[in-house]
Amino acid sequence: MEQILHYFPDLTLLQKEQFAQLYALYSDWNSKINVISRKDIDELYTRHVLHSLGIAKVMAFKPGTSVIDVGTGGGFPGIPLAILFPETNFYLIDVIAKKIKVVNEVAKALDLKNVKAEQKRAESVQEEFDFIVSRAVTNMPDFVKWVKDKTKKESIHEFKNGILYLKGGDLSEELAVYQNVQLFELSNFFEEDFFETKKVVYLPLKYK
């Protein structure tokens, strides 16, 4: 928790309480349904919560923004972002039912009224969103195919509507086809070694 407060010092009392509850909630659920690797539970706040909040260092979602988290797994990056941006609506999807069960139970325990979670494939989602977030579920060309028609036409942010993707390593080859892609190094925001090669990939999506 100290890490979260260090990098996000302006949290409300409620947000502090919600972030503080995450460890106990995920430890409990992980003992029943394995959604996070055992070794990562001890590093939950660095490898999952803070990593998810890397998106917030790049983009501050305005009230009323709609965000879909594709392949959310146990709720990352969606749950930490939903705590940080209580006036933004988050739709978390994953194809694995047991993971969505955990997401729904965590959201319920935290009383996150801005979270909706469903077992669903991205291709079958009919709605449109301001932003699409995800955490390295596949390579970017495949991901873009899944979500290319899911963004609203009108942008309400300085950044045009599109993808905010958490990914690590050398992405030059994977992203070579995108001329308007931007990379934000998380090591510029967070000092922990874990973030040395981690990035937020921002890709605006042209409205078809």
N, C-alpha and C positions, 0 to 999 in steps of 0.2 A: 504493500500500500504506500510506503514511503516514496517509492519511485513515481507512482501516479501523482501524488501530491507535489513532488519535486517539479515535474514537467507540466502539471496542470494545477497551479496553486489557487485558482479562482473557483474551485468547485463549491457548490452549495452543501449544506449539511446533509440533505437528502442524497445527493450524488456521492458524497463521501461514504455514507452508510451503505449505499447500493454497491459501490465498488468493493467495500470491505467485506460484503457478504459473498462475493464471487468465489473465494477460495473454498469456503465450507460447502457451498452449493455444488460446485463442480467436483470436489472431492467425494461428496456423498453420492452424486449421480454416477460418477465414474466408477465407483465400486460396484454399481448395479449394471450399468451399460457403459462399456468402454468407448468413450468418444475422444479422449485425449490420451496420448501415450503416457504410461506410468511415470517415466522420467520427467515428462513435461509438466505434470501436476505440481511438482515442487517449484517449477519455474513459471507457474501460471501467469503471474503479473508481468514478467518480462516477455515471454515467448508468445503469449496469447493476448493479454489485455493491452499492454503497452504497444505491441506490434499492431494490433487493430487500430489503436488511437493514432498511429502514424498518419492515417488518412486525415485526421483532424488537424494535423500540422500543415497540411497542404490545402485543405478545404474546410471552411466553417459553414456548415449547412444553415441556411436561413430558416426561420419558422415557416412551416407549411411545405417544406421540401419533401419530396417522395424519393425513397431510396430502396432499391432491391439488392439483397445480398444473395448472390448465386453460389450454391454449393457451400452453404454456411457451416456445415459440420455441426459442431456443438454450439454454434452461435457466434462465430468470429468471422469477420469483424463486426457483425451486426449488433450484438448485445452491448459491448462496450460503447459503441457509437450511439446507440439508443439512450444509454445512461447520460452520455455527454450532451446529446442534443434532444432534450425531451419534447421539443416542439416540432421535430422532424418525424415523419412516418416511415417506419422500416418494415419491409416485407422480406422475410427470411425463408429461402427455399433450399431443399436438399432432396435427393432421390431416396435417401435412406430414412425409413420411418422412425427407427429408434433414436436417431439423432434429432429429428424434429420433436420427438416426445421430450427429450432433455431440454431443448430450446424453449418449448412451451412451458415446461415446469419451472425453469429458471426465470423466464419472463414473468410468470405468475407470482413466484416468490418475491420478486423485486417490485411487483406492481407496475410493470412497464406497460402502460396503456398505449404506447406508440409502436408496439411490436405485434406483428401478425406473422405466424410461421406455419408453413404447409409443406407436405411431401409433394414435390412437383418438379418436373423438368423445366428448364428455362424456356425451351421451345414452345411449351404449352401455355405459357403465361400470356394473357391477352392485353393486360394493362400496359400503360407507358409511364415512365419514371423520369425524374430529373437526372439521377445518377445511378449507375450500376457499380456495386462494390463486390470484391471477391478477394480470396487469398489463395493464389496459385493453384487453382483447381485443374488447369490444363494450360497448353501453350496459347499464346495470345490470338493467333489466327483462328483456331478452333473456337475460342471463347467469343470472339467477335461474331462468328457465324451464329452462335447461339442467341446473342443479345442485340444484334445490329438494328432490329426494328422495335426496340423496347424503350426508346427515349422520346420524351416530349419535344415538340418543336420549339416552344418558347423557353428561353433560358432566363432564370431570375438571378443568376450569379454572374460574377465577372468571368468565370470559366464557363465555356459552353457545355451543355449537357453531354454526358458521355460516361466513360469507364474510369474508375479509380481502383487500380489493381495492385495488390501487395505481392511483390515477387523479389527473389534474390538471385545473385549470380550474374553472369555475363549475358545480357539480353540483346546484344547488338545484332546477332543473326536473326533472332526471333522477331525483332521489331523493325528490321530493315525495310519492310514494305510500307511502313507508316511514316509519312513525311511530317505529320503534325503531332507526333507523340512527344510527350515531355516526361523526363525522369527526375524524380526528387529523391535524393539520397537520405535515408533515415539516419545515417551517421551524422548528418548535419544538425539533427534535432535531439538525438539520444546518444549518450556516451557509452552505453554498454557494448561490449564486444559483439554480442549477438546481432547488432544492427550494422555491422561493418559492411556487409554486401547487400543489405536489404534496401528495397526501393519502393516508392509509390510510382506506378506507371499511370500517367494520365493520357487518355486517348479520347478527344472529342469525337462524337459520332455524328456524321452528317445525316440530316433528316432526309429520308427518301420520299 
